[in-house]
Amino acid sequence: MNRRQLLQQGSLAGLGIFAAQSLPALAQTRAAGSNAKIRVGIIGFSDRLRSALLPAFLSQAGEFNCEIVGVSDLWSRRRKEAEEWFTKKTGQAVPTYRNNEELYEKAKPDAVIISTADFQHAQHLVEALAAGCDVYCEKPFAETMLDARAALKAAKASDKIIQIGSQRRSGDTYHAAYEFLKSGKFGPIVAAEMTWNVNQPGRWRRPDLVAALKQEDTDWKRFLMNRPEADWDPRKYLEYRLFWPYSSGIAGQWMCHQIDTIHWFTGLPHPRSVAANGGIYQWKDGRTNFDTLTAVFDYGPLDDPTNGFQVIYSSRFSNSAGGTKEIYYSNGGELNLDTGEVTPNGGLTAKEAGVMKLKPNLLEPSKLKGSGPAITAANTGADRLTNAHMRNWLECLRSRKPTSAPVEAGYQHSIATIMANAAARTGQRVTFDETTQEVMAGGKVWHLG
């Protein structure tokens, strides 16, 4: 098969093998570290792209001699919006393309920014690598282990610069938290609590756009990629975050950000096990992904079940009390990433320690170094984390050094989110098979569910 046939077929496994074997022949000839202009393509003209990623890119592109050379989107309306957006923001329109194959063949980008539907990210990453492009890929990295393994394999076989959109990894306050934990001053982590609560009936809903979308104006078959064949459904096309298997919703959209800090701060690649529950308790609008989810993770050394800690994650769309939080606990106190503070809150007091003839254990209050509290809110705009993350990618395009969020970060958060989704949907305790790299529910491999 040639590249055209592979891209049209949309076989993820085939693309993974193709990228690994044929990448050098397809790769563009731009020399690493060259001062030549870097040509960047856009894969998916999404809300996230225009509100955050593009502003972050354009504000810094001149410094790194980068330019946007084309936009690929399946929907004709989005292509028109892209032309209008660039004309208004930059004074000139950019070429638009009906699909990624056209973009790669005609625009010949050196790098791409992928901001498409959740389930498409992994396959679009593989396509980009096969075309010889560096990649900024929005999270979640993948929603199934089949997709995750294929994309990881293609990435490992390439020498391309990959940034996963886990922007916490470019935040200076998060880096300060990492260094503090690494110093040993905090002590062993005993637990972490993470929440993401909103009261937003319109979250991920697009009723006006759904009414405007016609099948003849897009390419439903290309949209489905390697998902099962299904009848045309404009809601699943535009409101995909509400429907499995096109997204895992809460897990893939929000939890992947916060659970990623666990992997980064501890060096642990994935949970040992997950139990979860959830449901559609409030917004009964036809969605199939939960509006409420609670997952309990067991983390620790894979070869030492006697050591470890628990992570409790919860999210709801029906009441915003509690907002977002990201708190790490030790026996001596807490590291609160919502405030950027270390405090002795909850630490072992002299009174309680004396009962067992132990010494009190209370952390010294301090502020994490950085530009302010870590950003844990449900913000999809061009915040300082997104700007810093985009800058890190642009810097690495020039230096050819690894990014803040390399492909392994995406692979690891995908394992955790897939495990949580499997646990919530099956009601079973879920584990991960290191040998096969499969998520296991009730002793069986969990696929699309």
N, C-alpha and C positions, 0 to 999 in steps of 0.2 A: 504494500500500500504506500502511496505517496502521501505527503502532508495534507493535501487537499482532501483526499478520501478519508484520512483519519479524523480530521477536524469535522467533516460532514457527518461521519458515523457517530462521533461523540463517545467512543469507547474509552473509558478512563484507564482501564488496565492496559489497553493497547497504546494509549498515549504515554503512559508511564514508561513502558518498554521503549517506545519510539524515542522519547526524549533522552533516555539513558544511552541509546545506541547511536542516534543520529544527530545529536545536538551540535557537535563541532561543525558539521556540514551546513547547518542552517544558521548558525550564529552570525550576527553582524560582525564586521571587521573592526569596529571601533576599539582602539587600543586602551587597555586599562590605564587609568590615570591621565588620559589624553585631555588636552584643553579644548578639543573640538566640542561644538555644541551638542548637548545630549537631547535627543528627540524622544519625547514622551507621549505615549498614547493613553487614552482613557477607555477603560472597559466598563461600560455602564454609567449612564448619566443620572445618578441617583440623588436623592435628597441629601444624603450624607456627603456625597461628593461635592455638591454645589454649596452646601452650608458650612463645610469644615475643611475637607481635604483640598479642594481647589484654592480657596482663599489662603490656606497655609502654604500651598505650593507656590502660588503666584507671588506671594509676598517675599519669597526667598529665591525664586527661580533665577532671577538676573544675576545674583551673586555667584551662582554655580553654573551659569551659562546653559540653562535648560529652557526648552520651549515645548508647548503642546502642539502636536502635529496632526492629531486626529481624535475623533470620538466615535466609539462603536456602541450602538444601542439597537436592540431589536425593534423597538417601538418608534414609528415615524414621528410621533409627537415629541418624544424625548430628543430625537435628532434635531428637530426644529428648535426646541427649547435650548439646546446646546449652542446652535448657531446664534440665537438671539442673546444668550447669556454672554458668550465671548465677545460679541460685537459691542454690547453695552459695557462690559468690564475692561476690555482690552483695545477696543476700537476696530477689531477685525474678526470676522468669523473664522472658524476652523473647519476643515473638511470633516464630514460625518460619513459613517459607514454602516451598512445594514447588519453586519455581523463581524465577529473578530477575524475571520479569515480575510475579509476584504481589508480590514485595517492593517493586518500584518503584510499583506501582499502589496498594498498601494502606498501606505504611509511609511512603512519600513521603520517602525520605532526602535530605539535602543532600549527603552524601558517602558513599563506600563503601570498604571494605577488601576487596580481591580476593585470595583465597588458594585457588585452585582448581588443576586439573591444568595442567601446563606449557603444553600446546597450546591451552588455553582462555583464557589471560590476555589476549591481544590482542583477541579478540572480546568478552570480558567488559568490557574497557576501552571499546570502542566503544559497547556497550550502555549503560554507565554515563554516558558523555558525552551520548548521545542522551536520557537521562533527566534531564540537567541536573545531574549530580553531579560533585563533586570526587572524586579517586581516589588511594588508596594501592594500587599494583599490585605484587604479588610478582613477582620475576624467575623464569625468563627472560621477557623482554618478548614474544618470539615465537620460534617454531621454524621458520617459513618466511618468505620475503621477501614473499609475498602477504599474509600476516597482518600482518607488520611495517609494510608500506607503508600498508595500510588503517587501522591503528591510528594511525600517525603523521599521516596525512591528517586523521583525525577530531580528533586532539588539536590540530593546528595551526589547525583551523577553530573551535576553542572558546576560551573564556577561563577554563577550569577549571584548578584547581590539581592537578597530577599529581606524585606521588612514586613513582619506580620503586624496588623493594626492594633496591637496591644500597647496603647500609648502610655500606660503607666510606667513602662520600662524606660521611658525617656524623661520622666519627671525627676527633678533634682531632689525633692523631698522623699520620693520613693527610694532613690539611690542612697540617701542619708539613712533611711530606715534599714535598708539592706546592710549598710556598713555597721550600723549599731548592733543589729542582730549577729552579724558575723564576728563582732568584737568579743562576744561572750558576756557583755555586761547585762544583757537582758535575762540570761539564763535560758534553759530549755523551754521551748514553746509547749504549753500544756493544753491550749485551746485557741480557737479563733472563731469570732462571730462576724458574719457578713449578712447585711440586709440590703434590699433594694425595693422600697415600697413607694407606689404612686397611686393616685386615684384619678385615672385617666381613661374614660370610656372610649376615647378616640385614639388611644395609643395603638399605632400600627394600622389604623383604619384609614382607608382612602375612598370614601363613598362617592365623591364627585368624580374622581378619576376613574373609578370602576365603571360608572355609568357612561363615561366618555370613551372607554376602550373598546375597540372592535377587533375581532380576530383577524380580519384582513389587513389591519394596520401593523401587525407584528408577526412573529414567527413562533407559534406555540410549540412546534416540534423541537426547534432549537432550544427553546426555553427549558423544556423538560430534560434535555440532555440525557443522563443515564438513569433518570427516575422512571418508574413504570408508566406505560402509556395511559393517558387519561383524557377525558373529554374536555373541551375548551371551558375554562372557568376564569373570567377576568379577576375574580377575587383572589384566586390562588396566584395569579400573575402579579398583581399589585399589592396584595395583602398577605404575601407568602409567609410572613413571620407568624401568622396566626394558624398556619396549617402544616401538619406533618404529612409527608416526609420532605417538605420543602424548607423547613426550619424546625428547630426544637424550641423556638420561642424564648422564654425566660432563660433557659439554660445556655443556648447558643448566643443570644444577644447580650445578656447582662452578666450572668454568672461567670462566663469565660473571662471577663476582665478581672474580677476579684479573685477567682481561684488561681489565675495565672501568678498572682503575687506569692501564693503559697509555694508554687514550684520554683519560682525565682529566688525567694528568700531562703528556702531550705535545701535546694538542690535535689529534692525528691521529684521523680519523673511523673508520678501519677498516684492516685489514691490506692490503698490496699483493698478497700471495699467501700460500697455506698449503699445506703438505704434511703428511700425517698417516697414522698407522697404528694399528691396535688390534685387539682380538679378545676373545673369551670364552675365556679361558685356564684359569680356575679354577672359577667357579661355573656349571656347566652344568645350570641349573635351568629351562630353557625360555625364558629371557630372550632378547631380540634386540638389546639395547643392550650395548655392550662393558663388560667389567669391567676393562679396561686400555686406556689411550689415551695416545699421544704425538703432539703436534702442534708443528710448527715454523713460526713466523710470520715473514714479512718485513714490517717497518714502515718507513715513511719518507715524505718528501714525494712526492706522487703525480706531480709533474712533474719530479722529480730522482732517477732511479734510482741515482745515484752516492753518495747519502747515505742513511743509514738504520741500522737495527740489527735484531738477531734476538731473538725471544722463543721460548724452549723451554718448553713446558708438558707435564707428564706426570702421570698419575694411575693408581693401581692399587688394586683391592679385595682383593688376595691377600696383601699383606705391607705392614705399616705402617712399616717402617724408613724414616727420612727425614722422616716426618710431612708437615707442610705447610711451605712456605717461599715467600717472595716477595722476591727479591733483584734489585736493579738494579745494573749495573756500568758504570763509566766507566774511562777510562785511568788514573785516579788512585786507584781503590778501589771500594768498594761501599756501597750504601744497603740495609741489611737491615731490611725491614719486620717481620720476625718478632721482632727484638730492639729495634727502634726506634733503631738506631745507624748512624752513618756512620763507616766505618773506612778506612784505607789498604790493606786486604787486597787483594792482587793488583795494586796500583798499580805504576807504572813506577819501579823503583829506580835509584839512582845508577849501580850497576854495569851494568845493562842499558842505561840511557840513554847512558852514556859510549861504548858501542860505536858509536853513530851520532852522537856529539857533540851529544846532546840534553840538556836539563835534566831531572832527575828530576821525577816528577809523583806526589806522594803526598798524599792528602787528610788534613786535620787531623781526628783523632778527635773525635767529638761525639755527644751524645744529642739526638734530635729532641724538640722541645718538645711537650708534650701530657700526657695523663693516664696514659701508660704505653705499652709496646710495642703496635704495631698488632695487631689480632686476626686471625690468619690461619688459626686452627685450624678444623676441621670441626665447628663449634658451631652448633646450631640453636636453642639456648635464648635466653632473654631477656637477652642480654649487653649491655654498655654501648653497643655500636654500634647494636643494634636500638632500645634506649631513646632514644638520641640521634637516630636517624633518624625514629622516630615523633614525637618532640618537634618536630623540624624541620617535619614535615608539619603538625602541629597549629598551630604558629606561623604557617605560611604560609596556613593556612585563614583565619586572622584578618587577617593583613597583606596577603594577596593578592600576596605577592612570590613569585618563582620558588623552587622547592625545591632541595635539595642535589643530587638526582638527577632532573632533568627528563626529559621523554619522549625527548629526543635521546640521553640516556645509555642508555636501554633499546634504542633503535633501533640504536645503534652496537655494543653488546655482542651484539645478535642477529646482526648481519652477521658478526662474528667467530666466534660459535659455529656458525652455519649453514655458514660456510666450512669450519671444522674438521670438522664432521660430514660434509659433502659429500666432503672430501678423504679421510677415513678410510673412507667407504663405497664410494668409487669407485676409490681408489688413484691418483687423478690429482692433479696440481698444480692448485689452485683459485685463481681470481682473482675480482675484483669489477668489474662494468661500471658505471661512474659514470653513464652516460647512462640506462640502463634500470633501474638499481638492482637488478640481478640478480646472483646468484652463478653463476659460470661454471665448469663442470668439463669439461675436454676440448673447449672451444669451444662447449659447449651449456649452455643454462639448466638449472640443477639445481632440481628441484621437491621432491616428497616422496621421490624416489629409489626 
